[in-house]
Amino acid sequence: MDKIYILKRKNLLRGPYTVDALKQKGLHKYDLIWYKGLPDWTPAQQVDAVLSCIREDNGSSDSNSVLKRIWHLFD
């Protein structure tokens, strides 16, 4: 059975998700992850099982990137 993950982003709990669902959703390295057996909420970048789900931030400052960041507030 696949491990089930809970995502905490901007103090809102989301999930449960499988790793495949997290890949589709995309994680940010500072999103918090918890799953049964993990002692506390942990930044995604510190959870080996979800590293492949983290979105790469290229640091672009173009208007498209700004719109993506604004849209992510509602994600």
mmCIF file of the N, C-alpha and C atoms, coordinates in Angstrom:
data_MODEL
# 
_entry.id   MODEL 
# 
loop_
_atom_site.group_PDB 
_atom_site.id 
_atom_site.type_symbol 
_atom_site.label_atom_id 
_atom_site.label_alt_id 
_atom_site.label_comp_id 
_atom_site.label_asym_id 
_atom_site.label_entity_id 
_atom_site.label_seq_id 
_atom_site.pdbx_PDB_ins_code 
_atom_site.Cartn_x 
_atom_site.Cartn_y 
_atom_site.Cartn_z 
_atom_site.occupancy 
_atom_site.B_iso_or_equiv 
_atom_site.pdbx_formal_charge 
_atom_site.auth_seq_id 
_atom_site.auth_comp_id 
_atom_site.auth_asym_id 
_atom_site.auth_atom_id 
_atom_site.pdbx_PDB_model_num 
ATOM 1   N N  . MET A 1 1  ? 0.850  -1.187 0.000   1.00 0.00 ? 1  MET A N  1 
ATOM 2   C CA . MET A 1 1  ? 0.000  0.000  0.000   1.00 0.00 ? 1  MET A CA 1 
ATOM 3   C C  . MET A 1 1  ? 0.889  1.241  0.000   1.00 0.00 ? 1  MET A C  1 
ATOM 4   N N  . ASP A 1 2  ? 0.508  2.233  -0.790  1.00 0.00 ? 2  ASP A N  1 
ATOM 5   C CA . ASP A 1 2  ? 1.270  3.475  -0.869  1.00 0.00 ? 2  ASP A CA 1 
ATOM 6   C C  . ASP A 1 2  ? 1.146  4.279  0.418   1.00 0.00 ? 2  ASP A C  1 
ATOM 7   N N  . LYS A 1 3  ? 2.227  4.964  0.750   1.00 0.00 ? 3  LYS A N  1 
ATOM 8   C CA . LYS A 1 3  ? 2.224  5.845  1.914   1.00 0.00 ? 3  LYS A CA 1 
ATOM 9   C C  . LYS A 1 3  ? 1.342  7.051  1.590   1.00 0.00 ? 3  LYS A C  1 
ATOM 10  N N  . ILE A 1 4  ? 0.624  7.524  2.573   1.00 0.00 ? 4  ILE A N  1 
ATOM 11  C CA . ILE A 1 4  ? -0.264 8.675  2.418   1.00 0.00 ? 4  ILE A CA 1 
ATOM 12  C C  . ILE A 1 4  ? 0.380  9.882  3.095   1.00 0.00 ? 4  ILE A C  1 
ATOM 13  N N  . TYR A 1 5  ? 0.426  11.007 2.372   1.00 0.00 ? 5  TYR A N  1 
ATOM 14  C CA . TYR A 1 5  ? 1.064  12.230 2.852   1.00 0.00 ? 5  TYR A CA 1 
ATOM 15  C C  . TYR A 1 5  ? 0.025  13.323 3.043   1.00 0.00 ? 5  TYR A C  1 
ATOM 16  N N  . ILE A 1 6  ? 0.245  14.132 4.056   1.00 0.00 ? 6  ILE A N  1 
ATOM 17  C CA . ILE A 1 6  ? -0.562 15.326 4.299   1.00 0.00 ? 6  ILE A CA 1 
ATOM 18  C C  . ILE A 1 6  ? 0.350  16.523 4.042   1.00 0.00 ? 6  ILE A C  1 
ATOM 19  N N  . LEU A 1 7  ? -0.172 17.502 3.347   1.00 0.00 ? 7  LEU A N  1 
ATOM 20  C CA . LEU A 1 7  ? 0.575  18.704 2.991   1.00 0.00 ? 7  LEU A CA 1 
ATOM 21  C C  . LEU A 1 7  ? 0.046  19.869 3.807   1.00 0.00 ? 7  LEU A C  1 
ATOM 22  N N  . LYS A 1 8  ? 0.958  20.641 4.371   1.00 0.00 ? 8  LYS A N  1 
ATOM 23  C CA . LYS A 1 8  ? 0.584  21.860 5.090   1.00 0.00 ? 8  LYS A CA 1 
ATOM 24  C C  . LYS A 1 8  ? 1.241  23.017 4.350   1.00 0.00 ? 8  LYS A C  1 
ATOM 25  N N  . ARG A 1 9  ? 0.406  23.833 3.724   1.00 0.00 ? 9  ARG A N  1 
ATOM 26  C CA . ARG A 1 9  ? 0.893  24.968 2.943   1.00 0.00 ? 9  ARG A CA 1 
ATOM 27  C C  . ARG A 1 9  ? 0.118  26.199 3.386   1.00 0.00 ? 9  ARG A C  1 
ATOM 28  N N  . LYS A 1 10 ? 0.860  27.214 3.774   1.00 0.00 ? 10 LYS A N  1 
ATOM 29  C CA . LYS A 1 10 ? 0.243  28.460 4.252   1.00 0.00 ? 10 LYS A CA 1 
ATOM 30  C C  . LYS A 1 10 ? -0.774 28.185 5.368   1.00 0.00 ? 10 LYS A C  1 
ATOM 31  N N  . ASN A 1 11 ? -0.386 27.311 6.294   1.00 0.00 ? 11 ASN A N  1 
ATOM 32  C CA . ASN A 1 11 ? -1.182 26.935 7.472   1.00 0.00 ? 11 ASN A CA 1 
ATOM 33  C C  . ASN A 1 11 ? -2.498 26.236 7.137   1.00 0.00 ? 11 ASN A C  1 
ATOM 34  N N  . LEU A 1 12 ? -2.648 25.762 5.893   1.00 0.00 ? 12 LEU A N  1 
ATOM 35  C CA . LEU A 1 12 ? -3.827 24.994 5.513   1.00 0.00 ? 12 LEU A CA 1 
ATOM 36  C C  . LEU A 1 12 ? -3.413 23.551 5.263   1.00 0.00 ? 12 LEU A C  1 
ATOM 37  N N  . LEU A 1 13 ? -4.182 22.629 5.820   1.00 0.00 ? 13 LEU A N  1 
ATOM 38  C CA . LEU A 1 13 ? -3.910 21.211 5.612   1.00 0.00 ? 13 LEU A CA 1 
ATOM 39  C C  . LEU A 1 13 ? -4.572 20.760 4.316   1.00 0.00 ? 13 LEU A C  1 
ATOM 40  N N  . ARG A 1 14 ? -3.823 19.971 3.538   1.00 0.00 ? 14 ARG A N  1 
ATOM 41  C CA . ARG A 1 14 ? -4.340 19.439 2.280   1.00 0.00 ? 14 ARG A CA 1 
ATOM 42  C C  . ARG A 1 14 ? -3.978 17.975 2.191   1.00 0.00 ? 14 ARG A C  1 
ATOM 43  N N  . GLY A 1 15 ? -4.835 17.227 1.540   1.00 0.00 ? 15 GLY A N  1 
ATOM 44  C CA . GLY A 1 15 ? -4.544 15.814 1.364   1.00 0.00 ? 15 GLY A CA 1 
ATOM 45  C C  . GLY A 1 15 ? -5.690 14.993 1.876   1.00 0.00 ? 15 GLY A C  1 
ATOM 46  N N  . PRO A 1 16 ? -5.505 13.731 1.949   1.00 0.00 ? 16 PRO A N  1 
ATOM 47  C CA . PRO A 1 16 ? -4.276 12.961 1.805   1.00 0.00 ? 16 PRO A CA 1 
ATOM 48  C C  . PRO A 1 16 ? -3.869 12.804 0.340   1.00 0.00 ? 16 PRO A C  1 
ATOM 49  N N  . TYR A 1 17 ? -2.555 12.652 0.122   1.00 0.00 ? 17 TYR A N  1 
ATOM 50  C CA . TYR A 1 17 ? -1.989 12.489 -1.209  1.00 0.00 ? 17 TYR A CA 1 
ATOM 51  C C  . TYR A 1 17 ? -1.061 11.280 -1.244  1.00 0.00 ? 17 TYR A C  1 
ATOM 52  N N  . THR A 1 18 ? -0.983 10.670 -2.406  1.00 0.00 ? 18 THR A N  1 
ATOM 53  C CA . THR A 1 18 ? 0.063  9.688  -2.673  1.00 0.00 ? 18 THR A CA 1 
ATOM 54  C C  . THR A 1 18 ? 1.247  10.459 -3.255  1.00 0.00 ? 18 THR A C  1 
ATOM 55  N N  . VAL A 1 19 ? 2.379  9.811  -3.423  1.00 0.00 ? 19 VAL A N  1 
ATOM 56  C CA . VAL A 1 19 ? 3.533  10.473 -4.043  1.00 0.00 ? 19 VAL A CA 1 
ATOM 57  C C  . VAL A 1 19 ? 3.176  10.919 -5.459  1.00 0.00 ? 19 VAL A C  1 
ATOM 58  N N  . ASP A 1 20 ? 2.452  10.080 -6.207  1.00 0.00 ? 20 ASP A N  1 
ATOM 59  C CA . ASP A 1 20 ? 2.072  10.448 -7.573  1.00 0.00 ? 20 ASP A CA 1 
ATOM 60  C C  . ASP A 1 20 ? 1.202  11.698 -7.592  1.00 0.00 ? 20 ASP A C  1 
ATOM 61  N N  . ALA A 1 21 ? 0.284  11.804 -6.652  1.00 0.00 ? 21 ALA A N  1 
ATOM 62  C CA . ALA A 1 21 ? -0.574 12.990 -6.576  1.00 0.00 ? 21 ALA A CA 1 
ATOM 63  C C  . ALA A 1 21 ? 0.251  14.227 -6.204  1.00 0.00 ? 21 ALA A C  1 
ATOM 64  N N  . LEU A 1 22 ? 1.233  14.067 -5.324  1.00 0.00 ? 22 LEU A N  1 
ATOM 65  C CA . LEU A 1 22 ? 2.101  15.190 -4.962  1.00 0.00 ? 22 LEU A CA 1 
ATOM 66  C C  . LEU A 1 22 ? 2.936  15.636 -6.163  1.00 0.00 ? 22 LEU A C  1 
ATOM 67  N N  . LYS A 1 23 ? 3.373  14.686 -6.991  1.00 0.00 ? 23 LYS A N  1 
ATOM 68  C CA . LYS A 1 23 ? 4.133  15.048 -8.196  1.00 0.00 ? 23 LYS A CA 1 
ATOM 69  C C  . LYS A 1 23 ? 3.285  15.887 -9.125  1.00 0.00 ? 23 LYS A C  1 
ATOM 70  N N  . GLN A 1 24 ? 2.016  15.520 -9.279  1.00 0.00 ? 24 GLN A N  1 
ATOM 71  C CA . GLN A 1 24 ? 1.117  16.289 -10.134 1.00 0.00 ? 24 GLN A CA 1 
ATOM 72  C C  . GLN A 1 24 ? 0.846  17.670 -9.553  1.00 0.00 ? 24 GLN A C  1 
ATOM 73  N N  . LYS A 1 25 ? 0.692  17.733 -8.258  1.00 0.00 ? 25 LYS A N  1 
ATOM 74  C CA . LYS A 1 25 ? 0.410  19.002 -7.593  1.00 0.00 ? 25 LYS A CA 1 
ATOM 75  C C  . LYS A 1 25 ? 1.643  19.891 -7.582  1.00 0.00 ? 25 LYS A C  1 
ATOM 76  N N  . GLY A 1 26 ? 2.783  19.276 -7.333  1.00 0.00 ? 26 GLY A N  1 
ATOM 77  C CA . GLY A 1 26 ? 4.026  20.033 -7.218  1.00 0.00 ? 26 GLY A CA 1 
ATOM 78  C C  . GLY A 1 26 ? 4.192  20.595 -5.817  1.00 0.00 ? 26 GLY A C  1 
ATOM 79  N N  . LEU A 1 27 ? 5.353  20.387 -5.265  1.00 0.00 ? 27 LEU A N  1 
ATOM 80  C CA . LEU A 1 27 ? 5.669  20.889 -3.928  1.00 0.00 ? 27 LEU A CA 1 
ATOM 81  C C  . LEU A 1 27 ? 6.700  21.990 -4.021  1.00 0.00 ? 27 LEU A C  1 
ATOM 82  N N  . HIS A 1 28 ? 6.702  22.826 -3.037  1.00 0.00 ? 28 HIS A N  1 
ATOM 83  C CA . HIS A 1 28 ? 7.770  23.800 -2.859  1.00 0.00 ? 28 HIS A CA 1 
ATOM 84  C C  . HIS A 1 28 ? 8.636  23.273 -1.727  1.00 0.00 ? 28 HIS A C  1 
ATOM 85  N N  . LYS A 1 29 ? 9.914  23.593 -1.762  1.00 0.00 ? 29 LYS A N  1 
ATOM 86  C CA . LYS A 1 29 ? 10.825 22.978 -0.797  1.00 0.00 ? 29 LYS A CA 1 
ATOM 87  C C  . LYS A 1 29 ? 10.483 23.277 0.653   1.00 0.00 ? 29 LYS A C  1 
ATOM 88  N N  . TYR A 1 30 ? 9.770  24.357 0.919   1.00 0.00 ? 30 TYR A N  1 
ATOM 89  C CA . TYR A 1 30 ? 9.421  24.686 2.299   1.00 0.00 ? 30 TYR A CA 1 
ATOM 90  C C  . TYR A 1 30 ? 7.994  24.289 2.676   1.00 0.00 ? 30 TYR A C  1 
ATOM 91  N N  . ASP A 1 31 ? 7.250  23.655 1.743   1.00 0.00 ? 31 ASP A N  1 
ATOM 92  C CA . ASP A 1 31 ? 5.955  23.095 2.127   1.00 0.00 ? 31 ASP A CA 1 
ATOM 93  C C  . ASP A 1 31 ? 6.214  22.059 3.211   1.00 0.00 ? 31 ASP A C  1 
ATOM 94  N N  . LEU A 1 32 ? 5.302  21.948 4.154   1.00 0.00 ? 32 LEU A N  1 
ATOM 95  C CA . LEU A 1 32 ? 5.476  20.986 5.243   1.00 0.00 ? 32 LEU A CA 1 
ATOM 96  C C  . LEU A 1 32 ? 4.737  19.694 4.916   1.00 0.00 ? 32 LEU A C  1 
ATOM 97  N N  . ILE A 1 33 ? 5.374  18.591 5.225   1.00 0.00 ? 33 ILE A N  1 
ATOM 98  C CA . ILE A 1 33 ? 4.844  17.257 4.953   1.00 0.00 ? 33 ILE A CA 1 
ATOM 99  C C  . ILE A 1 33 ? 4.758  16.487 6.259   1.00 0.00 ? 33 ILE A C  1 
ATOM 100 N N  . TRP A 1 34 ? 3.706  15.687 6.355   1.00 0.00 ? 34 TRP A N  1 
ATOM 101 C CA . TRP A 1 34 ? 3.588  14.752 7.461   1.00 0.00 ? 34 TRP A CA 1 
ATOM 102 C C  . TRP A 1 34 ? 3.000  13.452 6.932   1.00 0.00 ? 34 TRP A C  1 
ATOM 103 N N  . TYR A 1 35 ? 3.436  12.352 7.490   1.00 0.00 ? 35 TYR A N  1 
ATOM 104 C CA . TYR A 1 35 ? 2.837  11.044 7.224   1.00 0.00 ? 35 TYR A CA 1 
ATOM 105 C C  . TYR A 1 35 ? 2.958  10.217 8.492   1.00 0.00 ? 35 TYR A C  1 
ATOM 106 N N  . LYS A 1 36 ? 2.139  9.178  8.579   1.00 0.00 ? 36 LYS A N  1 
ATOM 107 C CA . LYS A 1 36 ? 2.143  8.321  9.762   1.00 0.00 ? 36 LYS A CA 1 
ATOM 108 C C  . LYS A 1 36 ? 3.545  7.772  9.978   1.00 0.00 ? 36 LYS A C  1 
ATOM 109 N N  . GLY A 1 37 ? 4.076  8.000  11.156  1.00 0.00 ? 37 GLY A N  1 
ATOM 110 C CA . GLY A 1 37 ? 5.424  7.567  11.499  1.00 0.00 ? 37 GLY A CA 1 
ATOM 111 C C  . GLY A 1 37 ? 6.425  8.706  11.521  1.00 0.00 ? 37 GLY A C  1 
ATOM 112 N N  . LEU A 1 38 ? 6.089  9.830  10.885  1.00 0.00 ? 38 LEU A N  1 
ATOM 113 C CA . LEU A 1 38 ? 6.963  11.006 10.921  1.00 0.00 ? 38 LEU A CA 1 
ATOM 114 C C  . LEU A 1 38 ? 6.623  11.778 12.193  1.00 0.00 ? 38 LEU A C  1 
ATOM 115 N N  . PRO A 1 39 ? 7.613  12.075 13.033  1.00 0.00 ? 39 PRO A N  1 
ATOM 116 C CA . PRO A 1 39 ? 7.315  12.660 14.344  1.00 0.00 ? 39 PRO A CA 1 
ATOM 117 C C  . PRO A 1 39 ? 6.705  14.060 14.304  1.00 0.00 ? 39 PRO A C  1 
ATOM 118 N N  . ASP A 1 40 ? 6.973  14.836 13.264  1.00 0.00 ? 40 ASP A N  1 
ATOM 119 C CA . ASP A 1 40 ? 6.474  16.212 13.220  1.00 0.00 ? 40 ASP A CA 1 
ATOM 120 C C  . ASP A 1 40 ? 6.414  16.677 11.778  1.00 0.00 ? 40 ASP A C  1 
ATOM 121 N N  . TRP A 1 41 ? 5.784  17.822 11.554  1.00 0.00 ? 41 TRP A N  1 
ATOM 122 C CA . TRP A 1 41 ? 5.754  18.431 10.228  1.00 0.00 ? 41 TRP A CA 1 
ATOM 123 C C  . TRP A 1 41 ? 7.190  18.723 9.805   1.00 0.00 ? 41 TRP A C  1 
ATOM 124 N N  . THR A 1 42 ? 7.515  18.378 8.568   1.00 0.00 ? 42 THR A N  1 
ATOM 125 C CA . THR A 1 42 ? 8.884  18.481 8.085   1.00 0.00 ? 42 THR A CA 1 
ATOM 126 C C  . THR A 1 42 ? 8.888  19.146 6.713   1.00 0.00 ? 42 THR A C  1 
ATOM 127 N N  . PRO A 1 43 ? 9.817  20.084 6.459   1.00 0.00 ? 43 PRO A N  1 
ATOM 128 C CA . PRO A 1 43 ? 9.906  20.685 5.127   1.00 0.00 ? 43 PRO A CA 1 
ATOM 129 C C  . PRO A 1 43 ? 10.108 19.615 4.058   1.00 0.00 ? 43 PRO A C  1 
ATOM 130 N N  . ALA A 1 44 ? 9.433  19.759 2.948   1.00 0.00 ? 44 ALA A N  1 
ATOM 131 C CA . ALA A 1 44 ? 9.490  18.763 1.869   1.00 0.00 ? 44 ALA A CA 1 
ATOM 132 C C  . ALA A 1 44 ? 10.922 18.462 1.448   1.00 0.00 ? 44 ALA A C  1 
ATOM 133 N N  . GLN A 1 45 ? 11.795 19.460 1.469   1.00 0.00 ? 45 GLN A N  1 
ATOM 134 C CA . GLN A 1 45 ? 13.176 19.243 1.047   1.00 0.00 ? 45 GLN A CA 1 
ATOM 135 C C  . GLN A 1 45 ? 13.946 18.306 1.970   1.00 0.00 ? 45 GLN A C  1 
ATOM 136 N N  . GLN A 1 46 ? 13.368 17.972 3.139   1.00 0.00 ? 46 GLN A N  1 
ATOM 137 C CA . GLN A 1 46 ? 14.022 17.068 4.083   1.00 0.00 ? 46 GLN A CA 1 
ATOM 138 C C  . GLN A 1 46 ? 13.377 15.679 4.118   1.00 0.00 ? 46 GLN A C  1 
ATOM 139 N N  . VAL A 1 47 ? 12.386 15.454 3.232   1.00 0.00 ? 47 VAL A N  1 
ATOM 140 C CA . VAL A 1 47 ? 11.697 14.166 3.179   1.00 0.00 ? 47 VAL A CA 1 
ATOM 141 C C  . VAL A 1 47 ? 12.104 13.476 1.877   1.00 0.00 ? 47 VAL A C  1 
ATOM 142 N N  . ASP A 1 48 ? 12.993 12.500 1.990   1.00 0.00 ? 48 ASP A N  1 
ATOM 143 C CA . ASP A 1 48 ? 13.550 11.835 0.804   1.00 0.00 ? 48 ASP A CA 1 
ATOM 144 C C  . ASP A 1 48 ? 12.478 11.317 -0.149  1.00 0.00 ? 48 ASP A C  1 
ATOM 145 N N  . ALA A 1 49 ? 11.402 10.780 0.377   1.00 0.00 ? 49 ALA A N  1 
ATOM 146 C CA . ALA A 1 49 ? 10.377 10.156 -0.453  1.00 0.00 ? 49 ALA A CA 1 
ATOM 147 C C  . ALA A 1 49 ? 9.659  11.148 -1.370  1.00 0.00 ? 49 ALA A C  1 
ATOM 148 N N  . VAL A 1 50 ? 9.701  12.450 -1.064  1.00 0.00 ? 50 VAL A N  1 
ATOM 149 C CA . VAL A 1 50 ? 8.978  13.432 -1.886  1.00 0.00 ? 50 VAL A CA 1 
ATOM 150 C C  . VAL A 1 50 ? 9.903  14.401 -2.614  1.00 0.00 ? 50 VAL A C  1 
ATOM 151 N N  . LEU A 1 51 ? 11.204 14.174 -2.559  1.00 0.00 ? 51 LEU A N  1 
ATOM 152 C CA . LEU A 1 51 ? 12.141 15.092 -3.223  1.00 0.00 ? 51 LEU A CA 1 
ATOM 153 C C  . LEU A 1 51 ? 11.843 15.235 -4.710  1.00 0.00 ? 51 LEU A C  1 
ATOM 154 N N  . SER A 1 52 ? 11.412 14.158 -5.348  1.00 0.00 ? 52 SER A N  1 
ATOM 155 C CA . SER A 1 52 ? 11.118 14.207 -6.784  1.00 0.00 ? 52 SER A CA 1 
ATOM 156 C C  . SER A 1 52 ? 9.864  15.028 -7.092  1.00 0.00 ? 52 SER A C  1 
ATOM 157 N N  . CYS A 1 53 ? 9.106  15.410 -6.079  1.00 0.00 ? 53 CYS A N  1 
ATOM 158 C CA . CYS A 1 53 ? 7.868  16.170 -6.260  1.00 0.00 ? 53 CYS A CA 1 
ATOM 159 C C  . CYS A 1 53 ? 8.082  17.678 -6.159  1.00 0.00 ? 53 CYS A C  1 
ATOM 160 N N  . ILE A 1 54 ? 9.275  18.098 -5.766  1.00 0.00 ? 54 ILE A N  1 
ATOM 161 C CA . ILE A 1 54 ? 9.538  19.515 -5.523  1.00 0.00 ? 54 ILE A CA 1 
ATOM 162 C C  . ILE A 1 54 ? 9.736  20.241 -6.845  1.00 0.00 ? 54 ILE A C  1 
ATOM 163 N N  . ARG A 1 55 ? 9.014  21.347 -6.995  1.00 0.00 ? 55 ARG A N  1 
ATOM 164 C CA . ARG A 1 55 ? 9.149  22.196 -8.178  1.00 0.00 ? 55 ARG A CA 1 
ATOM 165 C C  . ARG A 1 55 ? 10.468 22.931 -8.117  1.00 0.00 ? 55 ARG A C  1 
ATOM 166 N N  . GLU A 1 56 ? 11.112 23.036 -9.246  1.00 0.00 ? 56 GLU A N  1 
ATOM 167 C CA . GLU A 1 56 ? 12.339 23.828 -9.345  1.00 0.00 ? 56 GLU A CA 1 
ATOM 168 C C  . GLU A 1 56 ? 11.953 25.295 -9.504  1.00 0.00 ? 56 GLU A C  1 
ATOM 169 N N  . ASP A 1 57 ? 12.524 26.145 -8.695  1.00 0.00 ? 57 ASP A N  1 
ATOM 170 C CA . ASP A 1 57 ? 12.311 27.588 -8.801  1.00 0.00 ? 57 ASP A CA 1 
ATOM 171 C C  . ASP A 1 57 ? 13.531 28.168 -9.484  1.00 0.00 ? 57 ASP A C  1 
ATOM 172 N N  . ASN A 1 58 ? 13.323 28.657 -10.703 1.00 0.00 ? 58 ASN A N  1 
ATOM 173 C CA . ASN A 1 58 ? 14.467 29.169 -11.458 1.00 0.00 ? 58 ASN A CA 1 
ATOM 174 C C  . ASN A 1 58 ? 14.832 30.601 -11.102 1.00 0.00 ? 58 ASN A C  1 
ATOM 175 N N  . GLY A 1 59 ? 14.076 31.212 -10.177 1.00 0.00 ? 59 GLY A N  1 
ATOM 176 C CA . GLY A 1 59 ? 14.401 32.562 -9.730  1.00 0.00 ? 59 GLY A CA 1 
ATOM 177 C C  . GLY A 1 59 ? 14.095 33.646 -10.754 1.00 0.00 ? 59 GLY A C  1 
ATOM 178 N N  . SER A 1 60 ? 13.368 33.287 -11.790 1.00 0.00 ? 60 SER A N  1 
ATOM 179 C CA . SER A 1 60 ? 13.043 34.256 -12.841 1.00 0.00 ? 60 SER A CA 1 
ATOM 180 C C  . SER A 1 60 ? 12.164 35.361 -12.282 1.00 0.00 ? 60 SER A C  1 
ATOM 181 N N  . SER A 1 61 ? 12.407 36.566 -12.715 1.00 0.00 ? 61 SER A N  1 
ATOM 182 C CA . SER A 1 61 ? 11.610 37.693 -12.226 1.00 0.00 ? 61 SER A CA 1 
ATOM 183 C C  . SER A 1 61 ? 10.727 38.266 -13.323 1.00 0.00 ? 61 SER A C  1 
ATOM 184 N N  . ASP A 1 62 ? 10.538 37.513 -14.422 1.00 0.00 ? 62 ASP A N  1 
ATOM 185 C CA . ASP A 1 62 ? 9.692  38.035 -15.488 1.00 0.00 ? 62 ASP A CA 1 
ATOM 186 C C  . ASP A 1 62 ? 8.236  38.027 -15.051 1.00 0.00 ? 62 ASP A C  1 
ATOM 187 N N  . SER A 1 63 ? 7.376  38.695 -15.821 1.00 0.00 ? 63 SER A N  1 
ATOM 188 C CA . SER A 1 63 ? 5.977  38.853 -15.422 1.00 0.00 ? 63 SER A CA 1 
ATOM 189 C C  . SER A 1 63 ? 5.263  37.519 -15.345 1.00 0.00 ? 63 SER A C  1 
ATOM 190 N N  . ASN A 1 64 ? 5.627  36.564 -16.188 1.00 0.00 ? 64 ASN A N  1 
ATOM 191 C CA . ASN A 1 64 ? 5.014  35.245 -16.138 1.00 0.00 ? 64 ASN A CA 1 
ATOM 192 C C  . ASN A 1 64 ? 5.289  34.583 -14.793 1.00 0.00 ? 64 ASN A C  1 
ATOM 193 N N  . SER A 1 65 ? 6.514  34.716 -14.292 1.00 0.00 ? 65 SER A N  1 
ATOM 194 C CA . SER A 1 65 ? 6.877  34.145 -13.000 1.00 0.00 ? 65 SER A CA 1 
ATOM 195 C C  . SER A 1 65 ? 6.088  34.815 -11.878 1.00 0.00 ? 65 SER A C  1 
ATOM 196 N N  . VAL A 1 66 ? 5.906  36.110 -11.959 1.00 0.00 ? 66 VAL A N  1 
ATOM 197 C CA . VAL A 1 66 ? 5.144  36.835 -10.944 1.00 0.00 ? 66 VAL A CA 1 
ATOM 198 C C  . VAL A 1 66 ? 3.704  36.341 -10.932 1.00 0.00 ? 66 VAL A C  1 
ATOM 199 N N  . LEU A 1 67 ? 3.129  36.164 -12.110 1.00 0.00 ? 67 LEU A N  1 
ATOM 200 C CA . LEU A 1 67 ? 1.757  35.655 -12.186 1.00 0.00 ? 67 LEU A CA 1 
ATOM 201 C C  . LEU A 1 67 ? 1.662  34.249 -11.608 1.00 0.00 ? 67 LEU A C  1 
ATOM 202 N N  . LYS A 1 68 ? 2.654  33.423 -11.872 1.00 0.00 ? 68 LYS A N  1 
ATOM 203 C CA . LYS A 1 68 ? 2.652  32.072 -11.315 1.00 0.00 ? 68 LYS A CA 1 
ATOM 204 C C  . LYS A 1 68 ? 2.699  32.121 -9.797  1.00 0.00 ? 68 LYS A C  1 
ATOM 205 N N  . ARG A 1 69 ? 3.495  33.023 -9.237  1.00 0.00 ? 69 ARG A N  1 
ATOM 206 C CA . ARG A 1 69 ? 3.577  33.130 -7.771  1.00 0.00 ? 69 ARG A CA 1 
ATOM 207 C C  . ARG A 1 69 ? 2.268  33.624 -7.183  1.00 0.00 ? 69 ARG A C  1 
ATOM 208 N N  . ILE A 1 70 ? 1.616  34.567 -7.862  1.00 0.00 ? 70 ILE A N  1 
ATOM 209 C CA . ILE A 1 70 ? 0.322  35.057 -7.385  1.00 0.00 ? 70 ILE A CA 1 
ATOM 210 C C  . ILE A 1 70 ? -0.710 33.943 -7.467  1.00 0.00 ? 70 ILE A C  1 
ATOM 211 N N  . TRP A 1 71 ? -0.726 33.227 -8.590  1.00 0.00 ? 71 TRP A N  1 
ATOM 212 C CA . TRP A 1 71 ? -1.670 32.127 -8.753  1.00 0.00 ? 71 TRP A CA 1 
ATOM 213 C C  . TRP A 1 71 ? -1.460 31.072 -7.682  1.00 0.00 ? 71 TRP A C  1 
ATOM 214 N N  . HIS A 1 72 ? -0.193 30.831 -7.301  1.00 0.00 ? 72 HIS A N  1 
ATOM 215 C CA . HIS A 1 72 ? 0.114  29.824 -6.302  1.00 0.00 ? 72 HIS A CA 1 
ATOM 216 C C  . HIS A 1 72 ? -0.497 30.158 -4.940  1.00 0.00 ? 72 HIS A C  1 
ATOM 217 N N  . LEU A 1 73 ? -0.757 31.428 -4.691  1.00 0.00 ? 73 LEU A N  1 
ATOM 218 C CA . LEU A 1 73 ? -1.409 31.799 -3.433  1.00 0.00 ? 73 LEU A CA 1 
ATOM 219 C C  . LEU A 1 73 ? -2.775 31.128 -3.301  1.00 0.00 ? 73 LEU A C  1 
ATOM 220 N N  . PHE A 1 74 ? -3.409 30.842 -4.443  1.00 0.00 ? 74 PHE A N  1 
ATOM 221 C CA . PHE A 1 74 ? -4.731 30.232 -4.438  1.00 0.00 ? 74 PHE A CA 1 
ATOM 222 C C  . PHE A 1 74 ? -4.651 28.730 -4.648  1.00 0.00 ? 74 PHE A C  1 
ATOM 223 N N  . ASP A 1 75 ? -3.461 28.215 -4.822  1.00 0.00 ? 75 ASP A N  1 
ATOM 224 C CA . ASP A 1 75 ? -3.235 26.791 -5.098  1.00 0.00 ? 75 ASP A CA 1 
ATOM 225 C C  . ASP A 1 75 ? -3.442 25.963 -3.860  1.00 0.00 ? 75 ASP A C  1 
# 
